[in-house]
Amino acid sequence: MSERHDIVVVGGGIVGLATARALLAALPHTSVAVLEAERRWGAHQSGHNSNVIHSGIYYEPGSLKAAMARVGGELMIRYCQEHGLPVARTGKLIVATADSQLAPIAELARRGRQNGVTLREIGGAEVSELEPSVRAIAALDVADTAITDFGAVTRSYAEELAEQGGAARLGARVLAIETRGDGIVIRTEQDELEAAVLVNCAGLASDLVARMSGTDPGVRVQPFRGEYSSLAQRAGTTVHRPIYPVPDPELPFLGVHITPGIDGSVHVGPNAVPAFSRAGYRWRDIDPGTTAQWVRDPAMRRLARSYWRDGAREMLRSLAKPMLVADVRAMLPGVRSGDLHRDGAGVRAQAVDDSGRLVDDFVVRTSPRAVHVLNAPSPAATSSLLIGRYVAALAREAYDGTPAPNLRVLIEAFGSESP
């Protein structure tokens, strides 16, 4: 006999657990289960990232992403403070190291101010006063930035799920999904679960889960490996806040940055190397079947043609340490090759649309019995409390017909609330 639940969430990362938490808060008498394929919560993107709570400076003024970062970031900081999780308002510097970056950094300042971000435009001399090891000709001093441990946040969400009576299943990889009568049956490696509503927060496998359920995702997931190096702290390499380069506006990545961890360590990264497996944490992690599917996909071939130069540069920087050192030295000239040591990687689930374009926005699709989160780019971790509430509202609409509010309405409603 199948185990029965009202709502089953597939994916035990920060967004999936935030959604389950919000569902149980809104519908305390429902049965909610979370299925996670790995043996621990937040095993992928949620536990392998820069751990920066973003301010919203990068996003188009008036956009949902900008509002989500501003409101979601403050919610996250308060959540960490109220739950005894590590968090620090460090601020950050976005540094221009060449004259060609002055116009883009001025545009970032314009965006930031329109988005309500607290920032200052400063010159190279003041950069040296704030961060003596950093070299720049100009910078943005962004006050509304913090650092935390998103892995710890994810585990805290899981603890709340258990306290609220939710069912937590680790090591429950989904193998098949089918509709039976008025329910959805999810088959895992161990057993079957039946639900009225499915919520797909499967990250790197979100497009696969959507297809299993009979939904055309409209996108496919291309994993990008982000490799990190630890940076030895000594005279000439010490930093006290995140140091970011001016990003390339044509790409949905922020470039290699230098980030102090909440534990006192300092990391450099990530790059953005196309991976050849959905869990491609190393060069040798190659899934021939998945790679063959991507090669046959016209959209993926168009993606390769459009971004081959960028991809080749990232791959070379991954393989040739001197290229990484040179990029870091542009901001931190005292760094030597021996100061950088490989220190793990994360894999980002990046949606690609049918035209071969990298999707730089959230993609959420709904059906009468399911909600699919198919792209959750930055600021997803920053705004996970807010995103979880929105996805939960969509799931509730599928469950009992309660209309889900518009996301912008949710942002405004939660802007002054505690998490």
C-alpha positions in Angstrom: 0.0 0.0 0.0 1.2 3.5 -0.9 2.1 6.0 1.9 -0.4 8.8 1.6 0.2 12.5 2.0 -1.6 15.6 0.9 1.4 17.3 -0.6 4.8 15.8 -1.5 7.8 18.1 -2.2 10.5 16.6 -4.3 13.9 18.1 -3.4 15.4 18.8 0.0 17.4 21.9 -0.8 16.8 25.3 0.6 13.9 26.1 -1.7 12.1 22.8 -1.3 12.4 22.9 2.5 11.4 26.5 2.7 8.3 25.6 0.6 7.4 22.6 2.9 7.9 24.9 6.0 5.6 27.5 4.5 3.0 24.9 3.6 2.8 23.5 7.1 2.6 27.0 8.6 -0.3 27.9 6.2 -2.0 24.5 6.4 -1.1 23.0 9.8 -3.5 20.0 9.5 -2.2 18.8 6.1 0.3 16.0 5.6 3.4 17.2 3.9 6.4 15.0 2.9 9.8 16.0 1.5 11.8 13.6 -0.6 15.5 14.1 -1.0 17.6 11.8 -3.2 20.8 12.3 -1.2 21.6 11.3 2.4 21.7 14.8 3.7 19.7 18.1 3.3 21.1 20.7 1.0 23.6 18.3 -0.6 24.0 20.3 -3.8 23.5 24.0 -4.5 22.2 24.8 -1.0 25.4 23.5 0.6 27.9 24.5 -2.0 27.8 28.3 -2.7 29.4 31.6 -1.7 27.0 32.0 1.3 26.4 35.7 0.5 23.0 37.3 1.3 22.6 39.6 -1.7 21.4 43.2 -1.7 19.6 43.4 -5.1 22.1 45.7 -6.7 22.5 43.7 -9.9 18.9 43.5 -11.0 16.9 45.7 -13.3 15.1 48.5 -11.3 11.6 47.6 -10.5 12.1 44.0 -11.3 10.8 41.1 -9.2 14.3 39.8 -8.6 15.3 43.2 -7.2 12.4 43.3 -4.8 12.9 39.7 -3.9 16.5 40.3 -3.0 15.8 43.4 -0.9 12.9 41.9 1.1 14.1 38.3 1.0 17.6 39.4 2.2 16.3 41.2 5.2 14.0 38.3 6.0 17.0 36.0 5.9 19.1 38.1 8.1 16.3 38.3 10.7 15.7 34.5 10.4 19.3 33.8 11.1 19.4 36.2 14.1 16.2 34.7 15.6 17.3 31.1 15.1 20.8 31.5 16.4 22.4 30.9 13.0 25.7 32.5 12.0 25.2 35.8 10.1 27.2 39.0 9.7 26.4 42.2 7.9 29.8 42.7 6.2 28.9 44.8 3.2 30.9 44.2 0.1 33.0 46.0 -2.5 32.4 45.8 -6.3 35.7 46.9 -7.7 36.6 48.4 -11.1 40.2 47.6 -12.0 40.3 49.2 -15.5 38.9 52.3 -17.2 36.6 50.2 -19.3 34.7 49.1 -16.2 33.9 52.7 -15.0 30.7 53.0 -17.1 29.4 49.6 -16.1 30.0 50.3 -12.4 28.2 53.6 -12.7 25.3 51.7 -14.2 25.3 49.3 -11.2 25.3 52.3 -8.9 22.2 53.7 -10.7 20.4 50.3 -10.5 21.3 49.9 -6.8 20.0 53.3 -5.8 16.7 52.7 -7.7 16.4 49.4 -6.0 16.8 50.9 -2.6 20.3 49.5 -1.9 22.5 51.4 0.5 25.8 52.1 -1.4 28.6 54.6 -1.9 30.7 55.3 -5.0 34.3 55.5 -3.8 37.7 56.0 -5.4 40.8 53.9 -5.3 42.3 55.7 -2.2 39.2 54.9 -0.1 39.2 51.3 -1.3 42.7 51.1 0.1 41.6 52.5 3.4 38.8 49.9 3.7 40.7 47.0 2.3 44.5 47.6 2.2 45.1 44.5 0.2 42.7 45.4 -2.6 43.6 47.4 -5.7 41.0 49.3 -7.7 40.5 52.6 -9.5 36.9 52.9 -8.2 34.4 50.8 -6.3 30.9 50.5 -5.0 30.8 50.1 -1.2 27.5 48.1 -0.8 26.3 48.1 2.8 23.3 45.8 2.3 25.3 42.6 2.0 25.7 39.9 4.6 27.3 36.4 4.9 25.8 33.3 6.5 26.0 29.5 6.1 23.2 28.5 3.8 23.9 24.8 4.6 23.0 25.6 8.3 19.9 27.5 7.1 18.8 24.5 5.1 19.2 22.2 8.1 17.3 24.6 10.2 14.4 24.5 7.8 14.5 20.7 8.0 14.4 20.8 11.8 11.3 23.1 11.6 9.7 20.7 9.1 10.1 17.9 11.7 8.8 20.1 14.5 5.7 21.0 12.5 5.0 17.3 11.9 6.2 17.0 8.3 7.6 13.8 6.9 11.3 13.9 6.0 12.7 11.3 3.7 16.4 11.2 2.9 17.9 8.8 0.3 14.5 8.8 -1.5 15.4 9.2 -5.2 12.3 9.5 -7.4 12.2 6.9 -10.2 8.8 7.4 -11.6 5.6 9.5 -11.3 2.2 8.6 -12.5 -1.4 9.8 -12.1 -3.9 7.4 -10.6 -7.5 8.5 -10.2 -7.4 11.8 -8.5 -3.9 11.4 -7.0 -0.3 11.4 -8.0 1.9 8.4 -7.2 5.6 8.9 -6.7 7.8 5.8 -6.8 11.2 6.0 -5.1 13.9 3.4 -4.7 12.3 2.1 -1.5 8.5 2.5 -1.9 5.6 4.5 -3.3 3.9 7.6 -2.0 0.6 9.0 -3.0 -0.2 12.7 -2.9 -3.0 15.1 -4.0 -0.3 17.7 -5.1 3.3 17.3 -6.2 5.8 20.2 -5.7 8.9 19.8 -7.8 11.9 21.6 -6.3 14.4 19.1 -7.6 17.0 21.6 -8.8 19.5 19.8 -11.0 16.8 17.2 -11.8 13.8 19.5 -12.0 13.3 19.1 -15.7 13.5 15.3 -15.4 10.9 15.3 -12.6 8.6 17.5 -14.6 8.8 15.1 -17.6 8.2 12.1 -15.3 5.0 13.8 -14.2 3.8 14.4 -17.8 4.6 18.1 -17.8 6.7 19.7 -20.6 9.1 21.9 -18.7 9.8 24.1 -21.7 13.5 24.3 -20.5 16.3 21.9 -20.0 18.9 22.1 -17.1 22.5 22.6 -18.0 24.8 22.2 -14.9 27.6 24.6 -14.5 30.4 23.6 -12.0 31.6 26.4 -9.8 35.1 25.6 -8.4 36.4 27.3 -5.3 39.9 27.8 -3.9 40.8 28.7 -0.4 42.9 31.8 0.0 45.7 31.9 2.6 45.4 34.9 4.8 48.6 36.8 5.2 49.9 40.3 4.7 48.8 41.4 1.2 45.9 38.9 0.9 43.7 39.7 3.9 40.1 40.8 3.2 37.3 41.7 5.6 34.3 41.6 3.3 33.3 40.1 -0.1 35.2 41.6 -3.0 33.4 41.3 -6.4 34.5 42.2 -9.9 32.3 44.2 -12.3 30.1 41.5 -13.8 29.6 40.8 -17.5 26.0 41.9 -18.3 25.7 39.3 -21.0 26.1 36.4 -18.6 24.0 35.3 -15.6 27.1 34.9 -13.4 28.8 37.4 -11.2 32.4 36.4 -12.0 35.1 35.0 -9.7 35.0 36.8 -6.3 36.8 36.8 -3.0 34.5 35.9 -0.1 35.3 35.7 3.7 33.4 32.8 5.3 31.4 33.1 8.5 34.0 30.7 10.0 36.9 33.1 9.2 38.1 31.2 6.1 38.4 33.1 2.7 37.4 31.5 -0.6 37.9 32.5 -4.2 35.4 31.5 -6.8 33.3 30.3 -8.3 34.0 30.0 -12.0 31.3 28.7 -14.3 32.5 25.6 -16.1 30.0 23.6 -18.2 29.6 20.2 -16.5 29.0 16.9 -18.3 26.9 15.3 -15.5 24.1 16.7 -13.4 26.3 16.1 -10.4 29.6 17.0 -12.2 31.6 18.2 -9.3 34.9 17.1 -10.9 36.2 16.9 -14.5 36.0 13.2 -14.4 32.3 13.2 -13.6 30.9 12.5 -17.0 27.5 10.9 -17.7 27.7 9.6 -21.3 23.9 9.2 -21.7 23.1 12.7 -20.4 25.9 14.2 -22.5 24.6 12.5 -25.6 21.1 13.9 -25.0 22.5 17.4 -24.8 24.5 16.9 -28.0 21.3 15.9 -29.8 19.3 18.8 -28.4 19.2 21.7 -30.9 18.8 24.2 -28.1 22.0 23.0 -26.4 23.9 23.2 -29.7 22.7 26.8 -30.1 23.8 27.5 -26.6 27.3 26.1 -27.4 27.6 28.2 -30.5 26.6 31.4 -28.7 28.8 31.0 -25.7 31.7 28.8 -26.8 34.3 31.6 -26.2 33.0 32.2 -22.6 32.9 28.4 -22.0 36.4 27.9 -23.3 37.7 30.7 -21.2 36.1 29.2 -18.1 37.4 25.8 -18.8 40.9 27.1 -19.4 40.8 29.0 -16.2 39.8 25.8 -14.4 42.6 23.8 -15.9 45.3 26.5 -15.9 45.9 27.9 -12.4 47.9 30.9 -13.6 44.8 32.2 -15.4 42.9 32.1 -12.1 45.8 33.7 -10.2 45.9 36.5 -12.8 42.2 37.2 -12.4 42.5 37.3 -8.6 45.6 39.5 -8.8 43.7 42.1 -10.8 41.8 42.8 -7.5 44.3 41.5 -4.9 47.8 42.0 -6.4 49.6 40.5 -3.4 48.3 37.0 -4.1 50.8 34.4 -5.2 50.0 31.0 -6.8 50.9 29.2 -3.5 48.2 31.2 -1.7 45.4 29.5 -3.6 44.4 25.9 -2.9 41.6 23.9 -4.5 38.7 23.6 -2.1 35.7 21.8 -3.6 33.0 22.9 -6.0 29.3 23.4 -6.4 27.1 22.7 -9.3 24.5 25.3 -10.5 21.3 24.2 -12.2 21.0 26.6 -15.1 17.9 26.5 -17.3 18.3 26.8 -21.0 15.2 27.7 -23.1 14.3 26.3 -26.5 16.2 29.1 -28.3 19.4 28.1 -26.5 19.4 31.1 -24.2 20.6 31.0 -20.6 17.5 31.9 -18.6 18.3 34.6 -16.0 14.9 34.5 -14.2 12.8 32.2 -12.1 10.8 29.7 -14.0 7.8 28.2 -12.2 5.1 26.2 -14.1 1.9 24.9 -12.7 -0.7 22.2 -13.6 -3.9 21.2 -11.8 -1.9 18.8 -9.5 1.6 20.1 -9.6 4.0 23.0 -9.2 7.4 22.9 -10.9 10.3 25.2 -9.9 12.4 24.8 -13.0 14.9 27.6 -12.5 15.9 29.2 -9.3 18.9 31.5 -9.9 20.4 33.9 -7.5 18.9 35.4 -5.3 17.2 32.1 -4.6 19.1 31.3 -1.4 18.9 34.9 -0.2 15.2 35.0 -0.9 14.3 31.4 0.0 11.8 32.3 2.7 10.0 34.5 0.3 10.2 32.0 -2.6 9.0 29.2 -0.3 5.9 31.2 0.6 5.1 31.9 -3.0 5.6 28.2 -4.2 3.5 27.1 -1.1 0.7 29.5 -2.1 0.7 27.9 -5.6 0.7 24.4 -4.1 -2.2 25.4 -1.9 -4.2 26.7 -4.8 -3.7 23.3 -6.5 -4.7 21.6 -3.3 -7.8 23.4 -2.1 -8.4 26.1 -4.6 -7.4 29.1 -2.5 -6.1 31.6 -5.1 -2.4 32.3 -4.9 -1.5 36.0 -4.6 0.7 37.6 -7.2 4.3 37.4 -6.3 4.7 41.2 -6.1 1.8 41.3 -3.7 3.5 38.7 -1.5 6.7 40.7 -1.5 4.9 43.8 -0.3 2.9 41.9 2.3 5.9 40.2 3.8 8.2 43.2 3.6 7.4 44.3 7.2 6.8 40.8 8.7 9.1 38.6 10.7 10.0 35.3 9.0 
